[in-house]
Amino acid sequence: MDTPFSPSFLSRRSLLAAAGTSLAAPAMLAGLPGALAAPAPAGPGRPGIDFADPVQNLRAFMRLTADVDPSKETTGWFGGHIFAVIDDKPLQMLCGVEGFGVMRVAPQKDGTYRVFNRELAFYKDPKTDEFVDEWTNPLTSEKCQVSPIHNRIVNATVAPVVRQDFDGHMVERPFNPPWTFVEGQAFQVFELHAAFPNPMKVADWPRESSGPVTRVSEIFQRTCRVADLDDPKLTSVPSTGTWTRVGPWLPWMLMGQAPGHILYRTFINKLGAAEKLPPKLYARAKERFPEFLRAPGDDTWGQPNDSSFTVYMQERKPAPPRVPAAQPTPPVSATPAQRPAG
């Protein structure tokens, strides 16, 4: 369950997939096959970039999501709501979410990019829009201790060639996610659909684990000005967009293997310095996780990455079984022998 979360940049799963690290055989980078055809020549409303060339496409993508100047950091904000999806019932809003990621990119001589990032997000009361540390699950009426997203290291290598494992057969494809151009605007979609073993075993985490397999879909939609994308002097292109995520119940919701899943619906906005974050979010981050206001240093390269699952398992213990609420004792009717005469 990563980054729910890091819509301001590539998610860790997306980065790993682009780097050729297979999380599981079913993992798929959607949209790639249909994007391999050469786009129309550059012209009005089209940047002078050959998007059929994976090297140029990747550089444009990195400029859109980050800054290819290694001396600069990119802070990406996101905010929205989380919904419960259960059977054929209407979606039910569970809580709000707001956070950010801070990323630094180091281009390599071989055409790849080393990405240093970390991610932080807090959950909110959907009615008051205030951050919360305790949350009452509307599906179970149980009070739950909220665990914020705080993944200290989420580094990866992004390469112009994507390697995917299809049933044991490694297939290589150019990094070529699709772009659309309309009236001076560029629209880019990057999505990932994956299934992989859940690190939280049901036997050890019966109330937190959603089951033996974790299925996740993440869809990033970004837009920018074609003029900015076509300006070679810009190492970072201003962009906004949306991030949608479909995934399992969060461990701290204590839903266990209950049927259903959750849906994230958020806006994303690429910022410069972390100081440009919304004041309340910035203040909370500075107070509780000041380290997360800067991207990881070079010394973190090669260290194990964090995920929301692994961090949760390091910091929490399995929740005890839930004690059913006491039922009121029904009144006892008097027997005929006990009733007063008359």
Secondary structure, 3 states (H helix, E strand, C coil): CCCCCCCCCCCHHHHHHHHCCCCCCCCEEECCHHHCCCCCCCCCCCCCCCCCCHHHHHHHHHHHHCCCCCCCEEEEEEEEEEEEECCCCCCEEEEEEEEEEEEEEEECCCCCEEEEEEEEEEEECCCCCCECCEEECCCCCCEEECCCEEECCCCEEECCEEEEEECCEEEEEECCCCEEEECCEEEEEEEEEEEEECCCCCCCCCCCCCCCEEEEEEEEEEEEEHHHHCCCCCCCCCCEEEEEEEECCCHHHCCCCCCCEEEEEEEEEEECCHHHCCHHHHHHHHHHCHHHHCCCCHHHCCCCCCCHHHHHHHHCCCCCCCCCCCCCCCCCCCCCCCCCCC
